[in-house]
Structure formats: structure tokens, C-alpha cells
Amino acid sequence: MSDFSIPGVNSKYKTEELIQGLVEAEKIPLKRMEDSISSYKTRAQTWREVNQGLGRFRDSSRALFGFQSPFRERRAVSGDESVLTATATREAAEGKTRLLVKHLAESDKFLSRPLNLDFSVPEGKYGFRVGEQEVRFNFRGGKLSAFIQTLNSRGEGIVRAQVVRNTTESQVFMIESLKTGAQNPLSFLDDSVALAENSGLVERDLEGSRRISLDQASVKPWTKPSDTAVVQNGTLKLTPNKEAAVPISPLKINNTVLELEVKVTSRKGEIPPPPTPPPGPSIPEAPSLSFQDITIQGGASKVVLPEWTPPEGPRIVDDFAMMFAGIDGVPVPLPELSDTADFVKLTIPLGDYGKEISALYFRNNNTHRDIELRAVHLYDPSARGDFRPVNPVSTARDAQIVMDGIPIQRSSNSISDLLPGVTITLEGPGTKPVELAVEPDREKIKDALIQFVGYYNQLIANINILTRTDENIIQEITYLSPEEQEKAREKLGLFNGDQTLLQMRGTFQNIMMNPYPTSAGEEVALLAQTGISTNSRTGGANYDAAKLRGYLEIDESRLDETLKNNLAAMQDIFGNDTDGDLIADSGVAVAVDNYIRPLVQTGGIIPLKLSTIDSQISQTNRRIDNYNRYLENFERNLKRKYGVMESALGGLEKSSQAVENFNRSGATNR
């Protein structure tokens, strides 16, 4: 029984090993097909990487002449960022502007007197108004900190308060408006009025403001009674050489400002041009005498006419010192005016001029200007109705700036409606005008060019690796990490001799070296003239094979110089509209885009290559499936045949054993 065996399982003839050996030998074509699948996938993945590299390079090219071209980017440069900063969009026009920031827009911020630590807010209805917005709430009474917490939660975006322990035994209460501008004063409503008075935030305003009435009765002579200006419909009009005095009941001017509307109209266009010499008299030439072919000219007159002396032109006087204030009994000059297209509002703080104002004076010494004044108002900007703040940290007022001599007011320190496409942010007042320049954003242009060169070099490096077998190509690419170098070695020479890649590299190199029409003519017609070149000049002992691979290099100093002095030509060399149809049709970037498009678009060269490889993979997979079925049948047949063989051998063994036993028993009987 020890020799018993099950066919194909534990055969003593080792048929299973024989079968597996035969099957493995039959699997050799299958292994080849599987290897080809791996090769196809590697080639497909490599072509996809080439396609991605082309896509990145094309995108960087299109960005240099398309709608998002960095050549259209603008930036705003401030001459003093402590006074103002600015940002510019593509719509901003290049140019320079001078701005004087007199003061910033501010909001109301009031501070209370020192309060006891146990100061409490009584129960009541409290309200606050900022401009046209209000916040109202009921408070059941309690500590000041609880009141502030309720106010801040209800007044979000409108009003805010805080309490500060200014000493170990007292605290102060500060409340502020969250909106700047003179039209957004902070007002107290309902029980907030009593709270503001009790905490020393505000006090009763005893004097109030003064609106100066302009009529013929209130306007008095100043220094020339016969040249007093006239008033029409509340507007004081001063023609040339007119003046006026407007008496005011004496008013303390600690925090007072003068507000008025002024219009200064220039009439220089009405000044007649200088006279020209009058016609005649003139002395006629003497007659000539002719006889046959002989002509005798008459002699010139010896009378000398006197030279013409032009009469003296009209006297022209420019004098912008037009306003004065009677401060402490003395006329004090106020800021000078300038020509305006319409009425402009002026706000002049008077606190620095003296202690008391008693009159306003106006004088027009100009020979070709008219002055009109109206809406004259003296007031304390910190006053809030019948109240004024006791300790104002700041008061609501507009920002005041002067742009190129034009006075401007805005309620916010962020101004976006002065220069198209420019947002100006006021940072602080200045003592002199600050120059704001809007210019091309050369840094963004430079970054885009560097990206363009980077994607080009990556693409050329990949083509070199795929089409050559020299490992030095990988060593020359210094920016590769060790892992990237190892991957590059696996692809080295994978497409050696591939005409598509070789033609691609040659075309790109030609595009980078070709001349293009620009606004600078021959001075900037080649990419190399801008500081971007292959730098392939080698030879002798300094021979460098890497310089011949077609990579681009950037001479940064030369590139900066071109961007500074020949920006239009730099733009043209990448994308230029030569036929006036508003579509770029010439340039490096345009040529790159035109060449890459048929390579990567649907139905293009690379998609067709990928489609072909995908078909080869599908066909090979079908062959593998068929061959696997063949191997299954092959192995099954081998097992069947070897099973039959083993059965036959087993029968023979039994017959042989029977014969042997018979012979052995016969010998014993003898």
C-alpha cells in the first residue's frame, strides 16, 4: 500500500512537477506580452508627461499675449507710504499725480471722565445713532462692563465701547463710531443722553454754531468803500478789484472751523492777444525801363520808415490770497484759493490762528478772475446737537486731500473714485504733496517671463532625456532631486530617434532665435537682445556641452534694463498685432502657441500617439486573455494525459507484481 498514489496529486512519478514545468515553458510568450504591456504603459505615461509639459509651456506663452497678459498689469507706487498707499487694476492709466493729505477721515471716539469702580448703569432704554443707522436696546441695569457687553453685541458694525481701568481705583468708559466721515456723527438717544452726561462723555453746548448770513446789509466795506462787493441770492460775488468785510459777533475758536463754498472763475481766455503791426504806409518800388533786350531797374527809395513800437498790453494780476479772518482784532490771511470749475467746499480749522474771531474779509486783486462765496458756517465739529464731547479722542470728519491743486473731501480713508482703476488708502497726514505713480507692474512681467523660461527649459530637458542615451544630460540638470534623477535614468533614451520629439526641439529652438517686428525696430527684434538667450557661445578649453542643449538663460540685469527702457518692444517680441485687427499675430509666445496647438488638441499628434498605444494595450490584453485560456486548457489536457498514463503504469505494475508472486509461489511448491 505504500506505493499507492492518486494521479496528479502524490504521484511517485512526479507528474505534477513535469506538468508545471511544461506549463511554465508554455508561459514564455505570455511573459513577453505582459512585458510589452508594461512597456506600452510606460510609453503612454511618458507621452502624457510630454503633453502636460507642452500644456504648461503653452499656458505660460498664452499668458504673455492674451487677455491676462502681465504687460497690462499696473501698480501704484507711492512716494511716501506713511502718508498714502494705493493699488491699481488693469484699467488704471499710466501717469503721475501729486496728492497732499491734509488730514484723515475719522470717526467719533469719546472718553468719559474717571469713574468709580462700582459705577453702574441704571435700568432703561438706550439708543445710539451713527449717521442714518441706529441701535436701540433695553438694559435691566448693572455694572458698566455688562452694559458694554450688551452694547457691543447689539451695535456690531455701528458702534463699539470698552472700559479701561486707568488707575487702581478708577476706570474710564470709551465709546466710538465704527464709521468715518462728517456725515456719520455719533448721537445719544433715549436714556443714553443721561448716561453720557453722568459719565462725563458729553456736556451741554452753550454757544452752538454760527451760520453767517450773506446779504447786502451784512456785507460792509473793508479798505475801499467804493469797491464793495455785491450779494445776489445769498452768494457774495467779487469781480476784479472788489472786496468785502463780514462782521461776526465775537466767537471763541478753540475747536472752531470755518466752512464755506467757493468758486474761482478764471477769465484769462478773454484777455485780447497782443497787437500786431498795422498795415502801411509802404513806399512803392521805382519803375524800370526796357529797350529791346535791355532793362534798366529803377533805384530804391532812400526814405526810412520809423520802426513800429507795440503799445503796452493790458495789466495782468494773479493774487490767490483772497480770504482773511479778523482774529484777535487783526486780519489774518487764510489759505490761498485756486481756480475751480464749480463751487467747492472748504473746511479751515481756525484754532491755530488765535483765540477769537470777529470778522471775515474777502478781496479780489485779480484782473481776470471772479470770486463767488456762499454757505459760510462757523461751528465746532465735535458738537453733537445740544452737546459737545468733554474728552474727544477723535471727532467725525471727512478726509481732506488736495490732488494736483484740487481740494477733495471723502468720508473714508479708502478712495476708489478719484483715479480710474486706482484705490488710494490714506495712512496719515503729510506736510507736502506725495507723488503717486501708476506704472506697468514690471515685477509681475518679470515673474511671467521667468515662468515661461522655466517651463521651456523643463520641456527641452525632458526631450533631451527621452531622445538621448548620454547620462551626462541628467547630471547637467542641477535642479533635479536624487529621486527625480533616478526617474530620469529610467526614461533615458526611451524615445531615442523619435522624429516628433526631435522636430519639436528644433522648432522651439528656432522660435527662440527668430527675429520679430517690434516698436523698437532692429534694436529689440531678437529674444537674445532682451536678456533671454541660449548662451551657446562656447569653444576651446571652455567648451561646455550643456550650452548646446538648447536651454534658455536669463541675463537679469539686461532683462531689467529692457523692461525699464523698452517695455513696449518687449511686449511686441512676445505678442504683436501687426495688421491692426486687435489680435496678436506675431511674436515668440504667439509662435509657441500656434505650434503647440496641433500637437495637443483633440485629434492632434500626441493624442493620436496615446490613442495608438491604448489600442496596442487593448489588443495585447485580449491576446493575454486568449493565451491564458489556452494555458488553462493546455494544463488541463496535460493532467488528463498524465493521469491516463499513470493509470496504465499502475495496471502494468499490478500485472508485473502478480506474475512475480506467481513465479515465487511456484518455486516454493517445488
Residue, then its C-alpha position, 0 to 999 in steps of 0.5 A: m500500500s505504500d506505493f499507492s498514489i492518486p494521479g496528479v496529486n502524490s504521484k511517485y512519478k512526479t507528474e505534477e512537477l513535469i506538468q508545471g514545468l511544461v506549463e511554465a515553458e508554455k508561459i514564455p510568450l505570455k511573459r513577453m506580452e505582459d512585458s510589452i504591456s508594461s512597456y506600452k504603459t510606460r510609453a503612454q505615461t511618458w507621452r502624457e508627461v510630454n503633453q502636460g509639459l507642452g500644456r504648461f509651456r503653452d499656458s505660460s506663452r498664452a499668458l504673455f499675449g492674451f487677455q491676462s497678459p502681465f504687460r497690462e498689469r499696473r501698480a501704484v507706487s507711492g512716494d511716501e507710504s506713511v502718508l498714502t498707499a494705493t493699488a491699481t487694476r488693469e484699467a488704471a492709466e499710466g501717469k503721475t499725480r501729486l496728492l497732499v493729505k491734509h488730514l484723515a477721515e475719522s470717526d467719533k471716539f469719546l472718553s468719559r471722565p474717571l469713574n468709580l469702580d462700582f459705577s453702574v448703569p441704571e435700568g432703561k432704554y438706550g439708543f445710539r445713532v451713527g449717521e442714518q443707522e441706529v441701535r436701540f436696546n433695553f438694559r435691566g441695569g448693572k455694572l458698566s462692563a455688562f452694559i458694554q457687553t450688551l452694547n457691543s453685541r447689539g451695535e456690531g458694525i455701528v458702534r463699539a465701547q470698552v472700559v479701561r481701568n486707568t488707575t487702581e481705583s478708577q476706570v474710564f468708559m470709551i465709546e466710538s463710531l465704527k464709521t468715518g466721515a462728517q456725515n456719520p456723527l455719533s448721537f445719544l438717544d433715549d436714556s443714553v443722553a443721561l448716561a453720557e452726561n453722568s459719565g462725563l462723555v458729553e456736556r451741554d453746548l452753550e454757544g452752538s454754531r454760527r451760520i453767517s448770513l450773506d446779504q447786502a446789509s451784512v456785507k460792509p466795506w473793508t479798505k475801499p468803500s467804493d469797491t464793495a462787493v455785491v450779494q445776489n441770492g445769498t452768494l457774495k460775488l467779487t469781480p476784479n478789484k472788489e472786496a468785502a468785510v463780514p462782521i461776526s459777533p465775537l466767537k471763541i475758536n478753540n475747536t472752531v472751523l470755518e466752512l464755506e463754498v467757493k468758486v474761482t472763475s478764471r477769465k484769462g481766455e478773454i484777455p485780447p492777444p497782443p497787437t500786431p503791426p498795422p498795415g502801411p504806409s509802404i513806399p512803392e518800388a521805382p519803375s524800370l525801363s526796357f529797350q529791346d533786350i535791355t532793362i534798366q531797374g529803377g533805384a530804391s527809395k532812400v526814405v526810412l520808415p520809423e520802426w513800429t513800437p507795440p503799445e503796452g498790453p493790458r495789466i495782468v494780476d494773479d493774487f490767490a490770497m483772497m480770504f482773511a479772518g479778523i482774529d484777535g482784532v487783526p486780519v489774518p490771511l487764510p489759505e490761498l484759493s485756486d481756480t475751480a470749475d464749480f463751487v467747492k467746499l472748504t473746511i479751515p480749522l481756525g484754532d491755530y490762528g488765535k483765540e477769537i474771531s470777529a470778522l471775515y474779509f474777502r478781496n479780489n486783486n485779480t484782473h481776470r478772475d471772479i470770486e463767488l462765496r456762499a454757505v459760510h458756517l462757523y461751528d465746532p465739529s465735535a458738537r453733537g446737537d445740544f452737546r459737545p464731547v468733554n474728552p474727544v479722542s477723535t471727532a467725525r470728519d471727512a478726509q481732506i486731500v488736495m490732488d494736483g491743486i484740487p481740494i477733495q473731501r471723502s468720508s473714508n480713508s479708502i478712495s476708489d473714485l478719484l483715479p480710474g482703476v486706482t484705490i488710494t488708502l490714506e495712512g496719515p497726514g503729510t506736510k507736502p504733496v506725495e507723488l503717486a505713480v501708476e506704472p506697468d507692474r514690471e515685477k509681475i512681467k518679470d515673474a511671467l517671463i521667468q515662468f515661461v523660461g522655466y517651463y521651456n527649459q523643463l520641456i527641452a530637458n525632458i526631450n533631451i532625456l527621452t531622445r538621448t542615451d548620454e547620462n551626462i544630460i541628467q547630471e547637467i540638470t542641477y535642479l533635479s532631486p536624487e529621486e527625480q534623477e533616478k526617474a530620469r535614468e529610467k526614461l533615458g533614451l526611451f524615445n531615442g530617434d523619435q522624429t516628433l520629439l526631435q522636430m519639436r526641439g528644433t522648432f522651439q529652438n528656432i522660435m527662440m532665435n527668430p527675429y520679430p517686428t517690434s516698436a523698437g525696430e532692429e534694436v529689440a527684434l531678437l529674444a537674445q537682445t532682451g536678456i533671454s538667450t541660449n548662451s551657446r557661445t562656447g569653444g576651446a578649453n571652455y567648451d561646455a556641452a550643456k550650452l548646446r542643449g538648447y536651454l534658455e538663460i536669463d541675463e537679469s540685469r539686461l532683462d531689467e534694463t529692457l523692461k525699464n527702457n523698452l517695455a513696449a518692444m518687449q511686449d511686441i517680441f512676445g505678442n504683436d498685432t501687426d495688421g491692426d485687427l486687435i489680435a496678436d499675430s506675431g511674436v515668440a509666445v504667439a509662435v509657441d502657441n500656434y505650434i503647440r496647438p496641433l500637437v495637443q488638441t483633440g485629434g492632434i499628434i500626441p493624442l493620436k500617439l496615446s490613442t495608438i498605444d491604448s489600442q496596442i494595450s487593448q489588443t495585447n490584453r485580449r491576446i493575454d486573455n486568449y493565451n491564458r485560456y489556452l494555458e488553462n486548457f493546455e494544463r488541463n489536457l496535460k493532467r488528463k494525459y498524465g493521469v491516463m498514463e499513470s493509470a496504465l503504469g499502475g495496471l502494468e505494475k499490478s500485472s508485473q507484481a502478480v506474475e512475480n508472486f506467481n513465479r515465487s509461489g511456484a518455486t516454493n511448491r517445488 
